[in-house]
Amino acid sequence: MAGGRRSVEEHAQHVAKLLEPLRSIPPVQVPLARALDRTLAEPVHAPISLPPFRNSQMDGYAVDAASVTTVPATLPVKAVIAAGDAVSTLTAGTALKIMTGAPIPDGADAVVPVEDTEMDEASGTVTVHRTTTPGTYVREAGSDVRAGELLLPAGTFVAARHISVLAAVGLTDVLVRSRPRVAVISTGSELVTPGHELGPGKIYNSNGPALAASAAANGAEVSSIAHCEDDPEEFADMIAHAVAVADVVFTSGGVSKGDFEVVKDSLEPRGGTFVSVAMQPGGPQGTAVVDGVPILTFPGNPVSALVSFEVFARPLLRDIAGLPTIASGTRPLTAGLESIPGRRQFLRARLDGDRVVPLAGHGSHLVAGLATADALLDIDPDITTLESGDLVKVLPL
């Protein structure tokens, strides 16, 4: 079915509707070691208190504060308490040497730091030179968090600091948002897999690795990467495999108006929609659904394929996986530029402090040029000229 011409907003809405079922993928339980950069699917409540017992904040001597109201005070030292020891008992009028993190003995209510004392090894006594008060250098049980309290809310994007607290309360796994499974198919008889020799008229396949990397960097799990020549039977086989192992399929190439458009020729009879989107690069776009699995078909030029992913797929993948939003903004240009009227331009640029530098060379084949960019300038179709200092919408890459 022919889809006509669409604006970027219209096509983005169409793609969002197509990928809406991915939001119903159930969450998954993962070991703590694999929870980094995942998003919690449910709130986590502390199964234990932190600290789980009263413990010392300092190396020093556990005492009853009432026994050192007058200083200097000399007390017999009955034992040493190390971190990991069981809770002991303090006899009134004595002291127990204690290490940081060791349990406060019953009968003690303060810790005197070692620097405020003088130990006499011969007599087995310690002289305290500074008075103290109950609670000094004592970490009370539950002073960090109490058992049953909310530890992390649902939607938390798990960083190393979150792993720390989850491990501290003894958790071994957590429930996280699922990563959509993505299959990538790059098409074109001219493509050669890197590592193989280039023949006449051949180029290396960059779209497959690039789209797979983009998907993985934005919350997806890549389940399949394949390359198909311009052969409808081969493409049909690859689509059948892709929809069997993925929640969404990305293809590149074969969607324009040439004689060997294998993607369009294969999917259009199966209900696929192929349109011209008023944007540059990335005008030719297509979508289809095969066996219930949505397929997004991007152009074959490397820059067009990646820009298409950034504009249409990246925001949805990140949102579905629960990853933080990459927000666009506005920045002043360091130099003027011309834009083609009637098409929304996504031009390569480089961020420079609070400004943005437009990069020369906007051909959709310029992969090396794309590598120097870390942003896209998003220029409305009715804008033809921008001057140095003008504010422009910027989409970070």
Sequence and secondary structure as in RCSB ss.txt:
>XXXX:A:sequence
MAGGRRSVEEHAQHVAKLLEPLRSIPPVQVPLARALDRTLAEPVHAPISLPPFRNSQMDGYAVDAASVTTVPATL
PVKAVIAAGDAVSTLTAGTALKIMTGAPIPDGADAVVPVEDTEMDEASGTVTVHRTTTPGTYVREAGSDVRAGEL
LLPAGTFVAARHISVLAAVGLTDVLVRSRPRVAVISTGSELVTPGHELGPGKIYNSNGPALAASAAANGAEVSSI
AHCEDDPEEFADMIAHAVAVADVVFTSGGVSKGDFEVVKDSLEPRGGTFVSVAMQPGGPQGTAVVDGVPILTFPG
NPVSALVSFEVFARPLLRDIAGLPTIASGTRPLTAGLESIPGRRQFLRARLDGDRVVPLAGHGSHLVAGLATADA
LLDIDPDITTLESGDLVKVLPL
>XXXX:A:secstr
 EEEEE HHHHHHHHHHHHGGGGGS  EEEEGGG TT BBSS EE SS BSSS EESSSEEEE GGGGSSSSEEE
EEEEEE TT    B  TT EEEE TT B  BT  EEEEGGGEEEETTTTEEEE S   TTTTEE TTSSB TTSE
EE TT B  HHHHHHHHHTT  EEEE    EEEEEEE TTEE TTS   TT EE  HHHHHHHHHHHTT EEEEE
EEE S HHHHHHHHHHHHHH SEEEEES  SSSS  HHHHHHGGGT EEEEESEES  EEEEEEETTEEEEEE S
SHHHHHHHIIIIIHHHHHHHHT      EEEEBSS EE  TTSEEEEEEEEETTEEEE S   TT HHHHHT SE
EEEE TT  EE TT EEEEEE 
